[in-house]
Amino acid sequence: MSLTKSDRRQRIRYRIRKTISGTATKPRLSVYRSNKEIYAQLIDDVAGVTLLSASSREKEINKGTNVEVATAVGKLVGEKALKAGFEAVTFDRGGYLYHGRIKSLAEGARAAGLKF
C-alpha cells in the first residue's frame, strides 16, 4: 500500500510528537510550512496553550526568497521568545525534512539566541 505525501508526513509527525513535548519553562517550537507561507509557534503542551507565534504574514517580515523569509521568521520568533523569557526550546519540525525552509528557520532562531 502506497502512502500519499501528506499521510507520510503525518506518520512522521506523530512519531516525532511521541518523544517531543513542551513545558512552561522549555516550550516546543512547532513549525508549519505551507506552499506560500511559514509559521512558527511556541507551545506549552502541559497547559495546552500557545505562548507566542510568528509567521511570514507579519508586517515586519520583508519579502524575498522563501529561505530568506524563513530565516527572518526564525529570528522574529527567537527575539519574541527571548523577550518573553524563554532561552531554551525543543524543536518540532512537524514531519518535514530538516533542510531548506525548516533548516533556515531553525538557524534564524539560533542566531537570535534561542538554544535547542
C-alpha positions as protocol buffer text, in pm:
chain_id: "A"
residue {
  index: 1
  type: MET
  ca { x: 0 y: 0 z: 0 }
}
residue {
  index: 2
  type: SER
  ca { x: 141 y: 336 z: -104 }
}
residue {
  index: 3
  type: LEU
  ca { x: 105 y: 638 z: 122 }
}
residue {
  index: 4
  type: THR
  ca { x: 28 y: 984 z: -4 }
}
residue {
  index: 5
  type: LYS
  ca { x: 276 y: 1261 z: 69 }
}
residue {
  index: 6
  type: SER
  ca { x: 53 y: 1409 z: 340 }
}
residue {
  index: 7
  type: ASP
  ca { x: -9 y: 1068 z: 503 }
}
residue {
  index: 8
  type: ARG
  ca { x: 366 y: 1005 z: 515 }
}
residue {
  index: 9
  type: ARG
  ca { x: 430 y: 1345 z: 676 }
}
residue {
  index: 10
  type: GLN
  ca { x: 150 y: 1282 z: 926 }
}
residue {
  index: 11
  type: ARG
  ca { x: 308 y: 948 z: 1030 }
}
residue {
  index: 12
  type: ILE
  ca { x: 648 y: 1112 z: 1075 }
}
residue {
  index: 13
  type: ARG
  ca { x: 484 y: 1398 z: 1268 }
}
residue {
  index: 14
  type: TYR
  ca { x: 316 y: 1156 z: 1511 }
}
residue {
  index: 15
  type: ARG
  ca { x: 643 y: 967 z: 1557 }
}
residue {
  index: 16
  type: ILE
  ca { x: 823 y: 1293 z: 1645 }
}
residue {
  index: 17
  type: ARG
  ca { x: 546 y: 1405 z: 1881 }
}
residue {
  index: 18
  type: LYS
  ca { x: 568 y: 1081 z: 2079 }
}
residue {
  index: 19
  type: THR
  ca { x: 909 y: 1191 z: 2206 }
}
residue {
  index: 20
  type: ILE
  ca { x: 891 y: 1575 z: 2197 }
}
residue {
  index: 21
  type: SER
  ca { x: 682 y: 1773 z: 2443 }
}
residue {
  index: 22
  type: GLY
  ca { x: 686 y: 2135 z: 2552 }
}
residue {
  index: 23
  type: THR
  ca { x: 665 y: 2266 z: 2908 }
}
residue {
  index: 24
  type: ALA
  ca { x: 618 y: 2611 z: 3058 }
}
residue {
  index: 25
  type: THR
  ca { x: 994 y: 2650 z: 3106 }
}
residue {
  index: 26
  type: LYS
  ca { x: 1105 y: 2480 z: 2783 }
}
residue {
  index: 27
  type: PRO
  ca { x: 827 y: 2513 z: 2523 }
}
residue {
  index: 28
  type: ARG
  ca { x: 803 y: 2331 z: 2191 }
}
residue {
  index: 29
  type: LEU
  ca { x: 892 y: 2534 z: 1880 }
}
residue {
  index: 30
  type: SER
  ca { x: 644 y: 2397 z: 1628 }
}
residue {
  index: 31
  type: VAL
  ca { x: 683 y: 2473 z: 1257 }
}
residue {
  index: 32
  type: TYR
  ca { x: 417 y: 2458 z: 984 }
}
residue {
  index: 33
  type: ARG
  ca { x: 513 y: 2507 z: 622 }
}
residue {
  index: 34
  type: SER
  ca { x: 255 y: 2573 z: 353 }
}
residue {
  index: 35
  type: ASN
  ca { x: 333 y: 2626 z: -14 }
}
residue {
  index: 36
  type: LYS
  ca { x: 323 y: 3002 z: 29 }
}
residue {
  index: 37
  type: GLU
  ca { x: 390 y: 3084 z: 396 }
}
residue {
  index: 38
  type: ILE
  ca { x: 575 y: 2951 z: 701 }
}
residue {
  index: 39
  type: TYR
  ca { x: 452 y: 2964 z: 1061 }
}
residue {
  index: 40
  type: ALA
  ca { x: 621 y: 2902 z: 1398 }
}
residue {
  index: 41
  type: GLN
  ca { x: 467 y: 2873 z: 1746 }
}
residue {
  index: 42
  type: LEU
  ca { x: 597 y: 2822 z: 2099 }
}
residue {
  index: 43
  type: ILE
  ca { x: 363 y: 2576 z: 2269 }
}
residue {
  index: 44
  type: ASP
  ca { x: 327 y: 2463 z: 2631 }
}
residue {
  index: 45
  type: ASP
  ca { x: 188 y: 2110 z: 2590 }
}
residue {
  index: 46
  type: VAL
  ca { x: 127 y: 2062 z: 2963 }
}
residue {
  index: 47
  type: ALA
  ca { x: -123 y: 2350 z: 2977 }
}
residue {
  index: 48
  type: GLY
  ca { x: -221 y: 2309 z: 2612 }
}
residue {
  index: 49
  type: VAL
  ca { x: -163 y: 2675 z: 2519 }
}
residue {
  index: 50
  type: THR
  ca { x: 26 y: 2864 z: 2251 }
}
residue {
  index: 51
  type: LEU
  ca { x: 265 y: 3105 z: 2423 }
}
residue {
  index: 52
  type: LEU
  ca { x: 364 y: 3310 z: 2116 }
}
residue {
  index: 53
  type: SER
  ca { x: 382 y: 3284 z: 1740 }
}
residue {
  index: 54
  type: ALA
  ca { x: 542 y: 3433 z: 1431 }
}
residue {
  index: 55
  type: SER
  ca { x: 477 y: 3389 z: 1063 }
}
residue {
  index: 56
  type: SER
  ca { x: 575 y: 3511 z: 720 }
}
residue {
  index: 57
  type: ARG
  ca { x: 246 y: 3702 z: 704 }
}
residue {
  index: 58
  type: GLU
  ca { x: 355 y: 3957 z: 964 }
}
residue {
  index: 59
  type: LYS
  ca { x: 426 y: 4314 z: 857 }
}
residue {
  index: 60
  type: GLU
  ca { x: 784 y: 4325 z: 985 }
}
residue {
  index: 61
  type: ILE
  ca { x: 887 y: 4036 z: 755 }
}
residue {
  index: 62
  type: ASN
  ca { x: 1027 y: 4167 z: 426 }
}
residue {
  index: 63
  type: LYS
  ca { x: 957 y: 3966 z: 114 }
}
residue {
  index: 64
  type: GLY
  ca { x: 1240 y: 3777 z: -50 }
}
residue {
  index: 65
  type: THR
  ca { x: 1313 y: 3418 z: -138 }
}
residue {
  index: 66
  type: ASN
  ca { x: 1136 y: 3152 z: 65 }
}
residue {
  index: 67
  type: VAL
  ca { x: 1456 y: 3064 z: 252 }
}
residue {
  index: 68
  type: GLU
  ca { x: 1528 y: 3432 z: 338 }
}
residue {
  index: 69
  type: VAL
  ca { x: 1173 y: 3475 z: 466 }
}
residue {
  index: 70
  type: ALA
  ca { x: 1202 y: 3157 z: 677 }
}
residue {
  index: 71
  type: THR
  ca { x: 1526 y: 3288 z: 832 }
}
residue {
  index: 72
  type: ALA
  ca { x: 1354 y: 3617 z: 913 }
}
residue {
  index: 73
  type: VAL
  ca { x: 1063 y: 3431 z: 1077 }
}
residue {
  index: 74
  type: GLY
  ca { x: 1313 y: 3228 z: 1283 }
}
residue {
  index: 75
  type: LYS
  ca { x: 1485 y: 3547 z: 1401 }
}
residue {
  index: 76
  type: LEU
  ca { x: 1149 y: 3706 z: 1483 }
}
residue {
  index: 77
  type: VAL
  ca { x: 1027 y: 3407 z: 1688 }
}
residue {
  index: 78
  type: GLY
  ca { x: 1367 y: 3394 z: 1862 }
}
residue {
  index: 79
  type: GLU
  ca { x: 1352 y: 3764 z: 1956 }
}
residue {
  index: 80
  type: LYS
  ca { x: 991 y: 3730 z: 2080 }
}
residue {
  index: 81
  type: ALA
  ca { x: 1086 y: 3422 z: 2285 }
}
residue {
  index: 82
  type: LEU
  ca { x: 1383 y: 3592 z: 2450 }
}
residue {
  index: 83
  type: LYS
  ca { x: 1168 y: 3897 z: 2527 }
}
residue {
  index: 84
  type: ALA
  ca { x: 909 y: 3665 z: 2686 }
}
residue {
  index: 85
  type: GLY
  ca { x: 1181 y: 3498 z: 2896 }
}
residue {
  index: 86
  type: PHE
  ca { x: 1239 y: 3169 z: 2711 }
}
residue {
  index: 87
  type: GLU
  ca { x: 1601 y: 3076 z: 2643 }
}
residue {
  index: 88
  type: ALA
  ca { x: 1571 y: 2707 z: 2552 }
}
residue {
  index: 89
  type: VAL
  ca { x: 1310 y: 2530 z: 2338 }
}
residue {
  index: 90
  type: THR
  ca { x: 1258 y: 2188 z: 2186 }
}
residue {
  index: 91
  type: PHE
  ca { x: 1238 y: 2198 z: 1806 }
}
residue {
  index: 92
  type: ASP
  ca { x: 944 y: 2023 z: 1637 }
}
residue {
  index: 93
  type: ARG
  ca { x: 998 y: 2009 z: 1262 }
}
residue {
  index: 94
  type: GLY
  ca { x: 642 y: 1886 z: 1214 }
}
residue {
  index: 95
  type: GLY
  ca { x: 721 y: 1589 z: 991 }
}
residue {
  index: 96
  type: TYR
  ca { x: 916 y: 1797 z: 739 }
}
residue {
  index: 97
  type: LEU
  ca { x: 1273 y: 1714 z: 642 }
}
residue {
  index: 98
  type: TYR
  ca { x: 1536 y: 1928 z: 817 }
}
residue {
  index: 99
  type: HIS
  ca { x: 1655 y: 2123 z: 514 }
}
residue {
  index: 100
  type: GLY
  ca { x: 1554 y: 2424 z: 311 }
}
residue {
  index: 101
  type: ARG
  ca { x: 1300 y: 2649 z: 481 }
}
residue {
  index: 102
  type: ILE
  ca { x: 1279 y: 2441 z: 801 }
}
residue {
  index: 103
  type: LYS
  ca { x: 1657 y: 2447 z: 845 }
}
residue {
  index: 104
  type: SER
  ca { x: 1682 y: 2821 z: 776 }
}
residue {
  index: 105
  type: LEU
  ca { x: 1403 y: 2895 z: 1028 }
}
residue {
  index: 106
  type: ALA
  ca { x: 1592 y: 2693 z: 1291 }
}
residue {
  index: 107
  type: GLU
  ca { x: 1919 y: 2870 z: 1211 }
}
residue {
  index: 108
  type: GLY
  ca { x: 1746 y: 3209 z: 1230 }
}
residue {
  index: 109
  type: ALA
  ca { x: 1606 y: 3122 z: 1575 }
}
residue {
  index: 110
  type: ARG
  ca { x: 1953 y: 3010 z: 1690 }
}
residue {
  index: 111
  type: ALA
  ca { x: 2104 y: 3334 z: 1553 }
}
residue {
  index: 112
  type: ALA
  ca { x: 1853 y: 3531 z: 1762 }
}
residue {
  index: 113
  type: GLY
  ca { x: 1976 y: 3348 z: 2075 }
}
residue {
  index: 114
  type: LEU
  ca { x: 1743 y: 3050 z: 2126 }
}
residue {
  index: 115
  type: LYS
  ca { x: 1904 y: 2724 z: 2236 }
}
residue {
  index: 116
  type: PHE
  ca { x: 1790 y: 2385 z: 2106 }
}
